[in-house]
């Protein structure tokens, strides 16, 4: 059995491979792809695998771009933090998804579903990835105008325009406003990333930053980027080498 894993985070990809090998009794060849560019090249030059596990958001774009450029006629299991709404189109084509962080049980369920579907999966069932790209682009324009903060016995609406960044510290989500105020939020960064829209960028797992809070960026070790803010913040915020092109593209659109 041949499996392709499309995932830009090496630790996640390795954990996925380890668990797949433990769950499958048959011999399996697993190939790792870490970017949209690498994926397009792979599917141009190599034979189609039996199954694909794919993250949605890669360092240089969305994995759907790979599937739009090359006809993919095999099942794809998405390992993603995206809401179920965005993947409804795949369910009609017999494609499963795993919400991160995945468990061995959810991975096993996906593999079992693949075993059931592989007999009937055919080329005329290829999902409409281009339509889904449009769906995600449209959804990006639907953002909340404010977030609710619980302070003492009050619920306070904070405009997203007043938020310089959201960040995680000691497993608690913090809000830093342009006025220098630090507040706390009950939602995690994945949820905030979805509702905050294109004005915010997920620099890394710990920081979700507002474009208006950025003065400039500096080169950092190993082609990473360090963000310089117009608000007082003591911790250095780093964008990885893999994510840097996507970040600069986002920053330029502002």
N, C-alpha and C positions, 0 to 999 in steps of 0.2 A: 504494500500500500504506500502511495506517495502523498505526502501532505506538505502544504506550503503554509508557513506562519508569517503573516505581514504585521510587524510590530516594531516600533522604533525604540522601545525601551528594552534593552538587552536582558535585564533581570526578569521582566514579565515574560519575554519570549522563552527564556530558558526554563522558567517554572512551568510554562504551558507545555513545552516539549517533554519535560520530565513526567508530568502527569499523564500526558497522552500515551507515552511509552508504557507506563504502569497499567493503564486501563485497557490497552489493546493487546490482545494475545498474539496477533499475527505480526510478522516483521514489518517495520515501517521505515521509510526514508523521509526525513524531515528537512526541508529547505527554509532558511530564514531570509526574509526580505525586510529592509528597514526604512524604505522611502518610496515615494510615488515614482521617482525616476528609476530606481532600481527595479521596481515592480513592472513597469512598462517594458523595460529591457528584457527582463526575465521571460515574460509571457510572449514577447516577440520571438525569442530564440529557443525556448524550451517547450517540451510537450506539456499538455495540460495535466495537472495532478488529479488525484481522486477527490481531494477535499482541501478547502482553504479555510484557515482561521485568520481573521483579519481585524485589527484595530481600525477605527474609523479615522481618527485624527492623527496624522503623521507629521513629522517635523516640517515637511515641505508641501503639505496639502492634505486633502481628503483621499482615502484609499479608493473611493468611488471613481476617482479620476483614472485609476488603473483599469477599472472594469469598463469604463466608457471607451477608452482607447483600444482595448482588446476584448473581443467577444469571449466572455467567461461562461462556459457551459457546464460547470460543475458546481455542487453546493458550496455555499460560503457560510461559515458560522462567524458572526461578529462578536468580538470581545470588546465591549464598549461601556462608557458611562452615560451614553445618550438615553433619553427616555424612550419608552416603548413606542410612542406615537411615530417616531421617525423610522421605525423598522416594520411597520404594519405591511408595507409593500412587499417585503421579503417573505412574510409568513404565507402569503398567497402562493409563493413559488417554492414552498417547502424549505425555506432557509431559516435557521435558528439563530439565536443570539444569546450571549452571556453577559450579564452586567458585572462590571468590575466592582470590587475584587471578586474574582470567580472562586468557586469551591470545587473540589474534586467531584462532588455530586452533580453540580450543574454542568460540568464538563462531560461527565459520563452520560447525562441525559442528552446532551447535544450529539455525542457520538452514537448513541443508540438511535436517535432520530435519523442520523445520516444512514445507518445500516438499513433502516426501514425505507428510506427514500431513494437510495441509490439505484434500485431496480426500475424506478419510474422517472427519474430525473433525466430529461432529454433536452436537446438544443433549442426546441421551440418554447421552452419554459424560461429562457434567459431573462433575468430581472431587468427592469428599466432603470438602470443606475443613473442615467442622465436626468430622468424625471425626479429621482430622489435627491440629486444634487440641487435641483431647482427648489425642491421642498425645503431643504436645509437652508438654502440661501434666503428664501422667503421668511422662514422662521427666525432667522437672525435679525430681521428688521423689527420683529415683535419683541420689544423689550419693556420691562417694567420701568416706571418713572421714579419709583422710590422703593426703599426696603423698610421693613418695620423692625424697630429696635426695642427690646424690653429693658426698661431702666426703672429700678425700684418697683413701684406699683403702677407704672405708666407704660403705654405702648406709643412710641414716638416714630412718625414717618420721617425718614431721612432721604432726601432727594439723591438720586444716583449722581447728579451733576455736582453734588457737594462731597462725594466720596473720592478720595485720592487713591485708595487701594483697600482691598480686602486681604487679610493675611492670616495664616494659621500659626498659632503659638501655644505650646503645651496642650495641643489637641482642641483648642478653643478658637473659633473664628472671630477675628478682630476687624474693626472698621476704623480706618484712619481718615478723618475728614480734612479738607483743605484748611480749615481753621485750626488744625492741630489737635482736635478732640479724638480720643480713642473710645470706641464703643464696642459692644459685643453682640454677636448675632448667633441665632440658633441653627441657621442653615449651614451646610458644608459648602466648600468652595465649588464643587461640581454643580450644585444647584444654583449658586450665585452666578457662576459663569454662564449658565443657560439663560438666566433671566436678565442679565446686565447688558446683553447685546454687544454690538461690534465696537463700542467705545472702550471696552475693557479687554485686556489680553492676559491669558494665563501664562505668566512668565515661567513658572515651574509649579511643582505640586503645592508650594507654600504661599505663592503670591499671585493675586489677580489685580492688575494695575490699570488705572485710568489713563488714557492717552494724554489728557490735559495735565496730568501730574508729572509728565516727563519733560525734562529740559533737553537732554541728549543722552547718548550711550557711548561707552568707552570700550575699547578692545580689552579683553581679559585673557587669562591663561588658556592656551589650547583653542583659540578662536571662539571663545565664549564672549558674551557681551555683558557689561555691567551697566545698569540703568542709573542715571543721575536724576534726582527728583527736585521739584520746586517746593517741596514740603520737607520739614525736618524729620528724618528717619535714620536711625543709627545703623541699621543692618544693611549689608550689601545685597542687592537683588540681582541674581545672575540668570541669564538666558543661555541655555546649552548650545553647543555648536550645531546640533541637529535642528534645533528649533529656531536658530538665529535668522535664517532666510525668511521664514514665515513671519517672525516678529518684525523684521525690517519692512517687509511688504505691508504689513498691517500699519506700521508707524507712518509709512509714506502716504497711505490713503487718508490720513488725518489732515 
